[in-house]
Amino acid sequence: MPAFPMPEIPDIGRNASDDQHAAFLAIVQPAVLGAFHESASVKAALAEIVFAVPTDDSQPPHVIDHGHGRYPTVSMAWKNDAESLMHLMHEVSHALQINLSQSNKMPPLAREVCAFLGELCLMAYLHRYGPASLLPALLDVWHSHNTRYLGEDLGHLSEAILTDCAAYHYRQNYPIARLIAVDLFAQRPGPWLEALFASGSDAMTLLPIGQMANVAGRRANYLPALPMSGADQPVLGAYRSLGAMAVQYLGALGAQFRFYAYNKCMIEKHKEIWEVYLTWPPKS
């Protein structure tokens, strides 16, 4: 990640300010630009994001895509804490992907991979530039979210694949998107990152689904190939490409070890990344 001046970062969690835009300018934007190597197109795309406060504070953070030629809107209630910062990075990553792909509709699994990559870029930035008090708080949020993504959501996904009859729910995208994002991030951000965010409907061709299935299942993946482009499709086809054996392997593990055991080979291969971003404190 290229060096650039340390910005003035609000002391989120203790500062009474509720200025979401200040957090965007001081933390999120530098983190994104660092990961994307100060790309001019990324700078322009970040400038074309609109922020709004929902009328109902209970509404979850989300992005509104108004279509090509119109700025996407990040809508969220800012609560001035670490989780709000993580949500902000997640939604800004969605908006950035929309702008870079010129609203070319990206499959939901790939959309979430982009958003989780954004979260990892945020933690990488804070690991390098501080403040020291904020990274542990964000890692707590990361682990808390993993509890649902790799617990309840994974259970529903496993049931959907193995029973072949469960209804599609958007949250079925999260478990595998989370794992793919960490695997991709281990390559270190580079030109591939902007290419993924800009890929739109072709994004699935850039994800290492087959390789991860082979690692997790210890066998070749002979299941049907996933759709490579086109409009939103039910996610079950993509997950069958990942491999039912991989999902069975996941489901057989205790909840507290599920994330790590699934990616045992990935952990060994990319030890530094996993230790820093998936455990705390990082080991020297």
C-alpha positions, -999 to +999 in steps of 0.1 A: +000+000+000+016+033-010+026+058+017+006+090+021+003+116+049-016+105+080-049+123+080-067+139+110-088+110+122-118+116+145-117+096+178-147+076+169-164+061+199-155+089+222-159+120+201-194+135+204-194+144+167-219+127+145-204+140+113-204+109+090-189+128+062-159+137+083-153+100+089-156+094+052-130+121+043-106+113+071-107+075+072-127+058+044-115+078+015-077+075+023-082+038+030-098+033-004-073+054-023-044+036-007-058+002-016-064+014-052-030+030-055-044+065-058-062+057-091-077+087-108-108+069-118-113+058-082-109+094-069-135+105-094-159+077-085-156+085-047-165+121-055-197+109-071-212+093-040-241+110-022-249+105+015-283+105+031-299+099+065-328+075+064-361+087+079-363+056+100-332+050+121-340+012+123-335+009+085-303-010+078-275+007+059-279+004+022-270+019-012-295+032-038-284+027-074-302+054-094-289+041-127-261+050-151-253+087-151-267+094-116-248+093-083-255+063-060-267+072-025-254+057+007-282+057+032-274+049+068-279+062+104-245+073+117-241+062+154-205+075+158-190+041+167-168+014+152-197-005+137-209+026+120-175+031+104-175-005+092-210-001+078-199+031+061-169+014+044-191-015+034-217+008+017-191+031+002-175+000-014-209-009-029-213+026-042-178+027-056-184-006-074-216+009-089-197+039-102-167+020-115-189-005-133-212+023-146-242+007-130-236-026-150-255-049-127-231-072-107-242-106-093-250-103-056-222-127-045-196-106-063-211-074-049-206-086-014-171-097-022-163-061-032-179-048+000-160-072+022-127-063+004-135-027+013-137-037+050-104-054+048-088-024+031-101-003+060-086-025+086-053-027+067-052+011+066-058+015+103-033-012+111-007+009+093-017+044+102-038+042+134-053+054+156-043+024+178-076+024+196-097+020+166-084-012+149-092-035+179-128-021+179-132-028+142-118-063+146-144-068+173-171-058+148-155-081+122-157-111+145-192-102+157-204-101+121-186-134+114-207-150+141-238-144+119-222-147+084-205-180+093-231-192+117-268-186+110-263-175+074-240-205+067-266-228+082-293-215+059-270-217+029-261-253+037-297-262+041-306-246+008-279-265-011-283-298+005-321-300+004-324-284-030-357-269-021-352-239+003-361-204-008-335-180-019-325-153+006-300-125+000-281-134+031-271-167+015-245-147-004-226-136+027-207-167+039-189-175+007-184-139-002-167-133+031-143-162+025-135-152-011-128-116+000-102-127+025-086-151+000-084-124-026-071-098-002-042-121+006-029-113-029-025-077-017-045-050-034-033-042-069-047-036-104-069-067-100-089-048-073-101-021-096-107-046-124-130-065-101-150-035-089-154-024-126-164-058-139-201-055-135-220-085-148-188-104-156-175-103-120-181-140-113-154-149-138-128-131-115-137-150-083-116-180-072-146-202-065-133-234-081-099-231-064-114-226-030-138-256-035-109-278-043-089-267-012-119-271+011-132-303-003-099-319-011-113-330-044-120-317-079-152-299-084-174-318-108-206-298-102-222-276-128-204-244-137-219-212-124-234-185-148-206-162-159-227-131-167-262-117-170-287-103-146-292-114-110-296-151-108-305-173-078-274-178-058-278-216-054-261-223-088-231-204-078-228-222-045-232-256-061-202-246-082-184-240-050-192-275-042-217-293-019-188-312-004-172-280+008-205-270+024-208-304+041-173-300+053-182-266+068-213-279+084-195-307+101-173-283+121-179-267+154-191-232+150-161-216+167-137-233+143-157-232+111-141-202+096-105-213+103-108-250+095-124-243+061-095-222+051-067-242+068-046-242+037-053-206+030-043-197+066-009-215+061-004-200+027-012-164+037-003-165+074+004-129+079-028-116+064-050-140+084-031-133+117-035-096+113-070-093+100-088-123+115-072-125+150-063-100+176-037-090+187-016-096+155+015-117+160+048-102+152 
